[in-house]
Amino acid sequence: MKDLDDGRIPDLVLKELLIFVTGADAVPPPGFTSALPISFYDMENDVKRLPYTSTCNMSLSVARGLQEPKNFNELMYGTTLGCFGFGKC
């Protein structure tokens, strides 16, 4: 999120990430009920599965083994921009 704020990830804005994770294009007036839970999964047979979300429980799942922040940023960038975003992206 800091990379978004600092402009280090071009062509991606916080609103698009919010839509990807929550399905909402704006923070509701009372805010969200909890912090975003992040879970980790093991990559199977070294297949790089993209990060994914569940908008029902507003959670983010990310593969283990992405030690380099650059790898994580690239995956999140591609995944977020490649999502349909409920027609909001």
C-alpha positions in Angstrom: 0.0 0.0 0.0 2.9 2.3 0.7 4.2 1.7 -2.8 0.8 2.8 -4.1 0.9 6.0 -2.0 4.5 6.7 -3.1 3.7 6.2 -6.8 6.2 3.3 -7.2 3.6 1.1 -8.9 2.5 2.9 -12.1 -1.0 2.5 -13.5 -2.4 1.2 -10.3 -4.4 3.2 -7.8 -5.6 2.4 -4.4 -9.3 2.3 -5.6 -8.4 -0.6 -7.9 -6.8 -2.5 -5.1 -9.8 -1.8 -2.8 -12.1 -3.2 -5.5 -10.0 -6.3 -6.0 -9.9 -7.1 -2.2 -13.4 -6.0 -1.1 -15.6 -5.6 -4.1 -16.3 -2.0 -3.0 -15.1 1.0 -4.8 -15.0 3.2 -1.7 -14.6 2.7 2.0 -18.1 2.7 3.6 -18.9 5.6 5.9 -18.6 3.5 9.1 -15.4 1.9 7.8 -14.8 -1.8 7.5 -15.6 -4.1 10.5 -12.1 -5.6 10.7 -8.6 -5.6 9.4 -7.9 -7.4 6.2 -6.9 -11.0 7.0 -4.1 -12.3 4.9 -3.5 -16.0 4.6 -0.6 -17.9 2.9 -0.7 -21.1 0.8 2.0 -23.4 -0.5 2.7 -23.3 -4.2 2.0 -26.7 -5.7 4.8 -28.2 -8.0 6.4 -24.7 -8.2 3.4 -23.4 -10.1 3.1 -19.7 -9.4 -0.5 -19.2 -8.5 -1.7 -15.6 -8.5 -2.8 -14.0 -5.2 -6.5 -14.2 -4.8 -9.2 -12.7 -2.7 -12.6 -13.5 -1.2 -14.8 -10.5 -1.3 -17.3 -12.3 0.9 -15.0 -12.3 3.9 -12.6 -9.7 2.6 -9.5 -11.8 2.8 -6.3 -11.9 0.7 -4.4 -15.2 0.0 -0.8 -15.1 -1.1 1.7 -17.9 -2.0 4.5 -18.6 0.4 8.0 -18.3 -0.9 7.8 -14.8 -2.4 10.7 -13.5 -0.4 11.5 -10.6 -2.7 9.1 -7.6 -2.4 9.5 -7.0 -6.1 8.0 -10.4 -6.8 5.1 -9.7 -4.6 4.5 -6.3 -6.1 4.6 -7.7 -9.7 2.1 -10.4 -8.8 -0.3 -8.1 -7.1 0.0 -5.6 -9.9 -0.8 -8.1 -12.6 -3.5 -9.8 -10.5 -5.2 -6.5 -9.6 -5.2 -5.1 -13.1 -6.2 -8.4 -14.6 -9.3 -8.8 -12.5 -12.8 -8.0 -13.7 -13.4 -5.9 -10.6 -17.2 -6.3 -10.7 -17.3 -4.0 -13.7 -15.8 -1.2 -11.5 -12.2 -1.3 -12.7 
